[in-house]
Amino acid sequence: MVDTLLLISAFAMIALADQVPVGMDWLSAKIAGLVVYILPGIIAMHSAPVKSRSVPAFVAAVLVFCWIVSVAVSKSPWGFLSWVNS
């Protein structure tokens, strides 16, 4: 539910700003990261009794979330992965 709200608010922000995120690489990366974040979150929530799936999915969701925050702070589509780009 919260993920859906975040995704809707991202698209609403784009619509209200009357901008296409393609020109803003970091915003496109954040939206793509949000879509990627939803999948491990769903896996972690729905496979709670099976720890072999829920723990790696939870770790992946946390890492993607941290990357999304680093993209927002740095305004770079690479976020904390900028060392790969250099």
SVG drawing of the C-alpha trace seen along z (x, -y; Angstrom):
<svg xmlns="http://www.w3.org/2000/svg" viewBox="-2 -22 39 44">
<polyline fill="none" stroke="black" stroke-width="0.4" points="0.0,0.0 2.8,-2.4 4.7,-1.4 1.8,-2.2 1.3,-5.5 5.0,-6.4 4.7,-5.4 1.5,-7.4 3.1,-10.4 6.1,-10.2 3.9,-10.3 1.9,-13.1 5.0,-15.1 6.0,-14.7 2.6,-15.7 2.4,-18.7 5.9,-19.9 4.9,-19.4 8.3,-17.7 9.3,-14.5 11.7,-12.5 13.7,-11.5 15.6,-14.8 16.3,-14.4 18.3,-11.2 18.3,-11.1 14.5,-11.3 14.2,-8.6 16.6,-6.5 14.5,-7.1 11.3,-6.0 13.0,-2.9 14.5,-2.2 11.0,-2.4 9.6,0.1 12.6,2.4 12.1,1.9 8.5,3.1 9.4,6.6 11.7,7.7 9.3,6.0 6.5,8.1 8.6,11.3 9.7,10.5 6.2,9.8 4.5,12.8 7.1,15.4 7.4,14.6 7.3,18.3 10.1,19.2 13.2,17.5 15.4,18.7 13.4,16.3 12.3,13.5 15.7,12.6 17.5,12.1 14.4,10.3 14.4,8.0 18.2,7.3 17.7,6.5 14.8,4.2 16.8,2.3 19.8,2.0 17.5,0.7 15.9,-1.8 19.4,-3.1 20.3,-3.5 17.1,-5.5 17.9,-7.8 21.5,-8.2 20.2,-9.1 17.8,-11.7 20.6,-13.3 23.3,-13.3 21.0,-14.1 23.1,-11.5 21.5,-8.5 24.3,-6.4 23.8,-7.2 26.2,-5.4 27.2,-3.3 29.0,-6.3 32.4,-4.5 31.3,-2.2 30.9,-5.1 34.3,-6.7"/>
</svg>
